[in-house]
Amino acid sequence: MSKDSFDLTGRVAFITGGASGLGLATAEAFCARGASVAIGSRDEEKIEAATSDLRERAGDRVEGVPIDVTDDAKVALAIDATVQRFGRIDVLVNSAGYTVRKPAFEMTGDDFNRMYDTHLTGSFRCAKCAARVMADGDGGSIINVASVSSVVDVIEVAPYAAAKSAVMALTRSLANEWARHRVRVNALIAGFVPTDLNRHLIVGTDRGRRVLEHTPMARFGEAREVASAAVFLASEASSFVTGHGLAVDGGFSSCGVGDSVAPWVGEAP
């Protein structure tokens, strides 16, 4: 173990959904710890913007890689491109995803399947390709981005909640199967963190107020806080951790009966 067990110098990380939100915050945190990072996204304009910004701080340790996690061939090409560019992959972060709030009666089977294909099957596609590279090298760490909806219900997001619950099961299964290959697989149980994808649902809304009332820390999270947990799971500091879901949610998923009208509850800035 290095003197600084959180040091990622010399490691290569591939991050799906890495051009925005939690994925971009994770890319920034990994670069700050010395890693080389491949930023994966379907949106090439976002890739260009994200890589341009990060290169100002991390130089040639940053590369943008187009990927569509719902397409087997494109996933394989993205992983191959990363290996060609950096020579290896040590860390995969499955952060690609989206959410839709809609009553279950209004959801179609196609809505459900698209959500699964992105969050669950997409995570599996990327994990399988990256793990093969890791197994042929020095092993590695796969970090799946789960959600508080993996463990408690969040109303009117049934397909998302189902897919994220399945991501936790996938995490446990792959951790159990791939430990022999020195590949650790863990999940981040991300709480309510305002990003471009969900800010309109939780900031300044009645839904957001209810979230804050049931969060013991009485605030929304910040992307950098989830990213810091990803650094832990990617680093030697977590070398004996696999099959685990690490909650970064201000206590939301563990909250039982509390003061639902707590006067200290406020809104995110």
N, C-alpha and C positions, 0 to 999 in steps of 0.2 A: 504494500500500500504506500502511495506517495505521502510525503510529509503533509501536504494539504489533500485530505481525502476527497475534497470536492473539486479538485483540479481536473479539468477535462482536456488539458493540452495533449495534442497528438491524436485525439479521438475524432471520429467522423460521425456526424449525426445527419440523418435524413428526416425531415419534418413535413408530413403532409398537412395541408391547410396552413402552411408556414408563412404565407404572405399577409396574414391579417390575424387579428384577435389573439387568442391564447397561443396559437402556433407561432405567430410573429414574436410575441413576448418571450416564448421559449427559445426561439432562434437567437434573440438578443442576449438572453441569459447564458446560453451555451457559448456564444462568441466571447462574451465577457470572461468566461472561465477557460478560454483558450481552445475551444473546439473548432473544427472546420464544419461548416453547416451547408447542407443542400436544402434549399427552400423549395418545396413542392406545392404546386397549385395548378388548377385548370385555367386560371385567369393570368394570361401572360403580361398584361399591363400591371397587375398587382405584383407579379414576380419581379418585374423590372424596377418598380418603385421600391420594393422591399430590399432587393439585393443592392441597389444603388446606395441606399441609405446605410445599410450595414457595412458595405465595403469601405465606407469612409472611416469606419472604426476598426474593421477586421481585415481589410485588404483582400488578398486572394484566397482567404479562408472561407469565402462565401460564394456559392454558386446557385443560380436559379435553375430548376428542373421542372419542365411541364409534366403533369401527371393527372390522370383521371382514375380515381380509385375504384370506379365501377367497371373498368375495362382491364381484363387480365393482361392483354398484350401491352397496353400503355403503362401498367404498373411494372411489368418486367423491363420495359425499355428505360423507365425512370431509374430503377435500381441499378441496371447495367450502366447507365450514364453516370451515376454517382460513383460507382466503382471505377469506371474509366477515368473520371476526373480526380478522385482522391485516393484510389487504390484499395479502399476498404470501406466497410460500414460497421461501426461499433454500437450505434444507438439508432433506434427507429422510434419516432413519436407519431402515433396515429391521431392526428388532430383535425383531419378533414371532416366537415359535417355541416349540418344546418338544422333549423328547427321550425316547426309550423304549429301555431296554436289554432286548434279547430275542434269543435265537438265531435266525439266519436261517430255520432249518427251521420255526420257530413263527410267523414273520411271514406275514401274508396280503397279498394284492394290495391290499386296502383300506387296510391299515396303511401300505403303501408309498406309495400315492397320496395319502393324507391328509398324510403328511409332506411330500411334494413340493408339494402344494397350498398348504401354509402357508409353507414356507421358500422355495421357488423361485418358483412361480406367484404367491404372495402378494407377494413382493418385486417381481416384474415388474409386477403390477397397480398397486402403489403408485408404483413408479418411473415408469411411463408417465403416470399422472395428474399426478404432481408435476412431471415434466420438461416437460410442456406449459405449466404455469404458469411455470416457470423460464425456458423459451425465450421466452415472451412478455414477460419482464421483463429482469433483468440477468444471467441465467444462474443457476447454482447448483451445489450439491454433493450428490451422492447417496452415502450410505455404507451398504453392505450388510454385515451381520454374518455372516461366514463362521466357520470353525472350523479347529482343527488337523486335524480329520478331513477337511478339504478337501484336505489334502496328504499325510497319513500315515494309516494305518489305526488305528482304535480299535475293538477287537473287540466284536461283538454289538450294533452300532448301524448295520447296513447301510443302511436307508432314510435315516437321518439323514446318514450319511457321503455317500451318493450325492447327496442333495439339496444338502448344503453344498458338495460338489465342483462341482455344477452352478451354484451361486450364484457361484462364481469365474468360470466360463465366461460367465455372464450379465453379470458385472461388466465383463469385457474387451470383450464384444460391444457393450454399451451405451456404454461409454467411447469406443469407436471410432466408433460411429454418431452420438453426440450431442455430440461435441466441437465440431462446426460450430454447435451451438446454445448454446455456452458452458456446457454442463452437464458437469461432471466426475463420474466414477463410479469409486469405489474400494471396497475391502473391508477390513474388519478381520478378520484371522485370529486369532480369540480362542482363548487357551489355556484351561487348566483353572482356572476361577474359581468358587469355591463360591457358589451362589445358592440360593434356595428350590427351584428346579427340579432341581438336580443334587447338592445337598450330601449327600444320603443315599447317593449313588453313589460319592463320592470321599473324603469326610472320615471318617477312622477305618476305612477299608476296605482290603482287600488290593489292590483295583484302584487306590485312591488311593496306596498305598505304591509300586506299580509306576510310577505316573505321576511321583511325586517322584524316584524313582531314575533316571528318564530325562529329568529336567528339570535342565539345568546349574545354574540358580539355586537348585535344591533347595527350592522352595516353590511353593505355589499362588499364583495371581495375586489381585489385588483388583479389584473392579468399577471403582473410581476410576482404576485404571491403564489399563483399556480405554477408559474415558470420556475420559481425557486424550488418547489417540491419536485419538479421534473429534473432539475440539476441533481438533487439528492438521488433520485432513482436511476439516473444515468451514470452516476459516479461510483467510485470505490467505497464511498461512505455507506452504500446500501448493498455491499457485496454478498450478504447473506439474506437478502430480501427477495423473495419471488412468490408469485401467486397472490399478491397483496393488493388491496384497494385502499389507497391513501386518501382520506377525506380532507379536502381543503375548502371548507364551507362555513367557517365561523361557528361551527356547532349545530348547523341546521339539521343534519341528518340524525343527530343524537338527542335533539330537543324533545322532551315530553311535555308535561304541563308547565307552563310558564306564565308570565304576566303579559297577556295578549294586548294590553293597552299601555305598555311600558312607556313612561313619559320621556325616556332618553332616546327612543327610537326616532331617527331622522331619515332624511333622504340622501342618496349619493350626490356628490357634487356634479 
